[in-house]
Amino acid sequence: MGDTTFIASSAGGLTFTGQGTGNTLELGSSTGLLTIDADNLVVEGLQPGYGGATTDTFSDIQTFEGNTGAGGTTFVGGPGDNTFEGEGTGTNTLSYAASTGSVTIDAATGTAQNGFGGTDSFSDIQSFVGSERRQHLHQ
């Protein structure tokens, strides 16, 4: 099982549960600042017109697509092999601050040893935050 694409609404308050591998969470309808936290399995955003802050939860998702607006997306890396795809005109950030091990981010190849024992891939990321443990950034 797997290969399911979930398309989130701007209203929030939803739960997305994938089955197996190849699952994607698209947050393109979001326009405000968005945080996708693969470590704590939540999406938090500020959505104008929807009463302010919203929160969604997810599990068993491997690919995350950020908002297409100007708000920018912060992706928080977590366990497993994940893919983070920044979109829109805002600044997209990939953070490994919660990592439990050494992190290596290779901006040239779009890959990161995530410190949780996995390898992530990423695209359209403009800002990176390493772990408090040993980290390496290759440009």
C-alpha positions in Angstrom: 0.0 0.0 0.0 1.0 3.6 -0.3 1.4 6.2 -3.1 -1.4 8.4 -1.7 -1.5 12.1 -2.1 -3.3 14.2 0.5 -4.2 17.7 -0.4 -4.7 19.8 2.7 -7.3 22.6 2.9 -6.5 26.0 4.4 -9.0 25.5 7.2 -6.8 23.1 9.2 -7.9 20.7 11.9 -7.4 17.6 9.7 -5.6 14.3 10.2 -3.8 12.6 7.4 -2.8 8.9 7.8 -0.7 7.2 5.1 -0.4 3.5 4.5 3.1 2.2 3.7 5.5 4.3 1.6 5.2 6.8 -1.2 2.7 9.1 0.6 2.6 12.9 -0.1 1.1 15.7 1.9 0.5 18.8 -0.4 -0.1 22.1 1.4 -0.3 24.3 -1.7 -3.5 25.9 -0.7 -1.7 27.5 2.3 -0.6 31.1 1.9 0.6 32.1 5.3 3.7 31.0 7.2 3.7 27.2 7.6 5.7 24.7 9.7 5.7 21.1 8.7 7.2 19.1 11.7 8.2 15.6 10.6 9.6 14.9 14.1 6.3 15.7 16.0 3.9 14.8 13.1 2.1 18.2 13.0 1.5 20.9 10.5 1.0 24.4 12.0 0.1 27.4 10.0 -1.1 31.0 10.1 -4.0 31.2 7.6 -5.5 34.6 7.0 -9.3 34.3 6.5 -9.5 31.0 8.4 -9.5 32.5 12.0 -5.7 32.6 12.4 -3.6 29.6 13.4 -4.4 26.1 12.2 -3.0 22.7 13.1 -3.2 19.4 11.2 -1.7 16.1 12.2 -0.2 13.3 10.1 1.4 9.9 10.2 3.2 7.7 7.7 3.9 10.5 5.2 7.2 10.6 3.4 7.0 13.7 1.0 6.0 17.2 2.1 5.2 20.0 -0.3 5.2 23.5 1.2 2.8 26.4 0.6 2.7 28.1 -2.8 2.2 31.6 -1.4 4.6 34.2 -0.1 4.5 33.0 3.5 7.3 30.5 3.3 7.6 27.0 4.8 9.7 25.7 7.6 10.3 22.0 7.4 11.5 20.3 10.6 13.3 17.0 9.8 12.4 13.9 11.7 13.0 10.1 11.6 12.9 8.2 8.3 13.8 9.1 4.8 11.7 12.2 3.9 11.5 14.5 0.9 10.9 18.3 1.5 9.8 20.4 -1.4 9.8 24.2 -0.9 7.4 26.1 -3.1 6.1 29.7 -3.4 7.9 33.0 -3.1 8.6 33.0 0.6 11.8 31.8 2.3 11.8 28.0 2.8 13.8 26.6 5.7 14.9 23.1 6.5 15.7 22.6 10.2 17.4 19.8 12.0 17.4 21.5 15.4 15.5 18.5 16.9 18.0 16.0 15.5 19.4 13.4 17.9 22.7 12.8 16.0 25.2 14.4 13.6 23.7 16.1 10.5 25.3 16.5 7.1 23.4 18.8 4.7 24.6 18.8 1.1 23.0 21.8 -0.7 24.7 20.9 -4.0 23.0 17.4 -4.2 19.8 18.3 -2.2 20.4 15.5 0.4 20.8 15.4 4.1 21.9 12.7 6.6 19.2 13.7 9.1 20.7 12.7 12.4 17.9 10.2 13.0 19.5 7.5 10.9 17.9 8.4 7.6 18.6 10.3 4.5 16.3 13.2 3.3 16.1 14.9 0.0 15.1 18.5 -0.5 14.5 21.1 -3.2 13.9 24.9 -3.3 15.2 25.5 0.2 16.9 28.8 0.9 17.8 28.5 4.6 19.2 25.6 6.7 19.4 25.1 10.5 21.7 22.3 11.8 21.4 20.2 14.9 22.9 21.2 18.3 25.2 18.1 17.7 28.0 18.0 15.2 26.9 19.2 11.7 28.3 19.6 8.3 27.2 21.8 5.4 28.4 21.2 1.9 27.7 23.9 -0.6 
